Structures are given as structure tokens and as C-alpha cells.
Amino acid sequence: MKFAEKIKSFFSRNLSPSDEVFDDLCDLLIEGDFGAAQAYNITEHLKNNCKKKGSYDVSAELAELLENELRKAAKPESEFQQNLTVILLLGVNGVGKTTTAAKLAAFNSKKTILAAADTFRAAAVDQLKIHGQNLGVRVIAHKQGGDPAAVVYDALEAALSGGVDTVIADTAGRMHTKSALLDELRKIDRVVAKAAAVRYLKYLVLDATTGRNAIAQAETFHDAVALDGVILTKYDSSAKGGVVFSLASDLHLPVVYLCTGEKYGDIEKFDPHRYVMEFTGNA
């Protein structure tokens, strides 16, 4: 049984609030990729709320509590504005950064440049060029093995000189435990940070099926370059989903997009209310 079905089944029993019910819910939240401490705090808070309000609708109380947690995370403003916006996508190998860059370009109704800053993997540059051709979007790329920061610099120069609203930079997959690779990411970060009149957003791309390891990834990248948000890829009903709440409460990082498939249109703005309703079986 998928996790969403398990939690829906749990609440379908219409159990009266009791210590046993809250203990079972705590175990279920841990199974859904909440941290143990966070799951305990949530259920204790929930228990107190239900007692104070005299409420027997544990599911609705949980939904309200979780939505409040998500809304506490600082949410970036709309990316695509009149001034030039630079979006740097980062994360480990295999999470779908290159495809996500193309999806964001398709989502953006304004003029975009894609920067192929993953210079380590030849296939990544070729893949981004194909996406650019399909979307009618310019791609700035250097030869394989070149300096990723130089690619981003050239994309910035091209954007600032020619009516472009957004630069979306794809970067190489980095093991979050490799300091040398993170240092290179910091170099790209410095290049963009020095640019004048640029709105700069750093999004960590995470595989929604990763589980609790996603928190370790987010912590390391956040320490390195101060992230602005998270994009979840490969998201469907099989994803447990609790990590979204941990990102919000532990790191104050909002999820900004969900990617649900391979097509360019399979990307949507993250909606906290809708997400919580689906997570708690209230949708």
C-alpha cells in the first residue's frame, strides 16, 4: 500500500483521539519520511490542540497544523519579473536538473537563456541543446571540461545585452560530501552574485523518492550557497512526502515547484494547501 493510501486508511477509521491513536500516527509520520523528533512534536502539538478545542477531527487538525508549517517557510516572490532573473539549479546526480531547466524555460512566458554549466558530462550539454531547439530557447555552452562559471558569466553577458528576462543555469551533479565540487559551485555563485541589477535564485533539485537523505543534501548545499527553495522531481502518489515538511520546519526552505512527469508541461507551482489536503487524505 502506498503511503498516501495508508494515511487515508488510518483516518478513515474515525478513531476518537487517544494516546494510542496519537502514538500510531507518530509512527505513521516517521514512516512517511518525517524525522522522529518532528513527528513526535507534531503529534504532541496535535494532541494538545484537539484537547483544547474539544475536536475529534484529528485529520482536519493535522492538515491545519501542517499547512501552517509550510507557510512559515519564506517563500520567494514570482521569479519571472521585468528585471533579469538568474536561476541556478543544483543537486546531486540523477535528480533531473537538466530536464527541470527545460521545464522552467517552458513555464516562463518571457525570453529565456539556458546556460549549460554542466561541462563535465557531454550528454548534459547535448541534452540541453536539444531542449533549447525544441523550445526555441537560446543555449549558451562551452566545450566539455570547460569552466562552468565561465559559461554562466557568458550567459549573463548575453542576457544583459539583449532583451532576455531569465537565465536558467544547469549545473553538474555534485556529491554533497565532496568539498572540491562544492567549492566550484561557490565559484559560480560568486560570479552571479557580482552581477548588477540581477535577481538571483538558487534552487536545489531533489528526487521526491529520496527520503530522509534529501535533508542531508539540502543542509550541505544550503550551507554552501544559501538556497532559496527546492524543486521536487519524480513526484507522484508513491512519494511519501514528509520530507517537504522537514525542509520547511528545519531549514526554512519552501518547495517552489513539483515535477510530475517527463513532458515540458509536467511542472506546477507548489500549492501548500493542496499538498496538505492530498497528504492527509482530505482532498
Residue pairs with C-beta under 8 A, 6 or more apart in sequence:
1 9
2 237
2 238
3 31
3 32
3 238
3 239
3 240
3 241
4 237
4 241
4 278
4 279
4 281
6 28
6 31
7 28
7 32
7 279
7 280
7 281
8 281
10 24
10 25
10 28
11 58
11 59
11 280
11 281
12 281
15 21
15 58
16 56
17 47
17 50
17 51
17 55
17 56
17 58
19 47
21 58
22 43
22 44
22 46
22 47
23 43
25 43
25 46
25 58
25 62
26 39
26 40
26 42
26 43
27 39
29 38
29 39
29 42
29 43
29 242
30 36
30 39
31 240
32 240
32 241
32 242
33 211
33 212
33 240
33 241
33 242
33 243
33 246
34 42
34 242
34 243
34 245
34 246
35 212
35 215
35 246
35 250
38 245
38 246
38 249
38 250
39 242
42 62
42 65
42 66
45 65
46 58
46 61
46 62
46 65
49 55
49 61
49 65
50 56
50 58
50 61
53 61
55 61
59 280
59 281
59 282
60 282
62 280
63 276
63 277
63 279
63 280
63 282
66 245
66 276
66 279
66 280
67 272
67 273
67 276
69 245
69 248
69 249
70 244
70 245
70 248
70 254
70 255
70 272
70 275
70 276
71 272
72 248
72 249
72 252
73 247
73 248
73 249
73 252
73 253
73 254
74 252
74 254
75 229
75 254
75 256
76 201
76 228
76 229
76 254
76 256
79 85
79 87
79 108
79 166
79 199
79 201
80 108
80 109
80 110
80 165
80 166
81 165
81 199
82 165
83 197
83 198
83 199
84 159
84 160
84 164
84 165
84 166
84 167
84 197
84 198
84 199
85 165
85 166
85 167
85 198
85 199
85 200
85 201
86 152
86 156
86 166
86 167
86 169
86 192
86 195
86 198
86 199
86 200
86 201
87 104
87 166
87 167
87 168
87 169
87 201
87 202
87 203
88 152
88 169
88 171
88 188
88 189
88 192
88 200
88 201
88 202
88 203
88 225
89 97
89 100
89 101
89 104
89 168
89 169
89 170
89 171
89 203
89 205
89 231
90 97
90 171
90 174
90 185
90 202
90 203
90 204
90 205
90 221
90 225
91 97
91 173
91 174
91 204
91 205
91 206
91 217
91 221
92 173
92 174
92 175
92 176
92 217
93 173
93 174
93 175
94 173
94 207
95 173
95 205
95 206
95 207
95 210
95 233
96 205
96 207
96 233
96 234
96 259
97 118
97 170
97 171
97 173
97 205
98 118
98 124
98 127
98 128
98 131
98 170
99 127
99 131
99 233
99 259
99 262
100 205
100 231
100 233
100 257
100 259
100 267
101 114
101 128
101 131
101 168
101 169
101 170
102 114
102 128
102 131
102 132
102 134
102 135
102 264
103 259
103 264
103 265
103 266
103 267
104 168
104 257
104 267
105 112
105 114
105 131
105 132
105 135
105 137
105 166
105 168
106 135
106 264
106 265
106 267
107 267
108 165
108 166
108 168
110 165
110 166
111 163
111 164
111 165
111 166
112 137
112 138
112 164
112 165
112 166
112 167
112 168
113 137
113 138
113 139
113 140
113 155
113 158
113 159
113 164
113 166
113 167
113 168
114 128
114 131
114 132
114 137
114 138
114 139
114 140
114 155
114 167
114 168
114 169
114 170
115 139
115 140
115 141
115 151
115 152
115 154
115 155
115 167
115 168
115 169
115 170
116 124
116 125
116 128
116 129
116 139
116 140
116 141
116 142
116 151
116 170
117 148
117 149
117 151
117 152
117 169
117 170
117 171
117 172
117 188
118 124
118 125
118 128
118 148
118 170
118 171
118 172
118 173
119 125
119 142
119 143
119 144
119 145
119 146
119 147
119 148
119 151
119 172
120 144
120 145
120 172
121 144
121 172
121 173
122 144
124 170
124 172
125 141
125 144
128 139
128 141
128 170
129 139
129 141
131 137
131 139
132 138
132 139
134 264
135 264
138 158
138 164
140 151
140 154
140 155
140 158
141 151
142 150
142 151
142 154
148 171
148 172
148 184
148 187
148 188
149 184
149 187
149 188
149 190
149 191
151 169
152 167
152 169
152 188
152 191
152 192
153 191
155 167
155 169
156 167
156 191
156 192
156 195
156 198
158 164
159 166
159 167
160 195
169 188
171 185
171 188
172 181
174 181
174 182
174 184
174 185
175 181
176 182
176 216
176 217
176 220
176 221
177 220
182 220
182 221
182 224
185 221
185 224
185 225
186 224
186 225
189 202
189 224
189 225
192 198
192 200
193 200
201 228
201 229
202 225
202 226
202 227
202 228
203 227
203 228
203 229
203 230
203 231
203 256
203 257
204 217
204 218
204 221
204 222
204 227
204 229
204 230
204 231
204 253
205 230
205 231
205 233
206 214
206 217
206 218
206 230
206 231
206 232
206 233
206 243
207 214
207 232
207 233
207 234
208 232
208 233
208 234
208 235
208 236
208 239
208 241
208 258
209 234
209 238
209 239
210 217
210 243
211 240
211 243
212 243
212 246
214 243
214 247
215 243
215 246
215 247
215 250
215 251
218 227
218 230
218 247
218 251
218 253
219 251
221 227
222 251
222 253
227 251
227 253
229 253
229 254
229 255
229 256
230 247
230 253
230 254
230 255
230 256
231 255
231 256
231 257
231 258
231 259
232 239
232 244
232 255
232 257
232 258
232 259
232 270
233 259
234 259
235 258
235 259
235 260
236 260
241 275
241 279
244 255
244 275
247 253
247 254
247 255
248 254
248 255
254 270
255 270
255 275
256 269
256 270
257 267
257 268
257 269
257 270
258 267
258 268
258 270
259 266
259 267
260 266
260 267
260 268
274 283
276 282
277 283
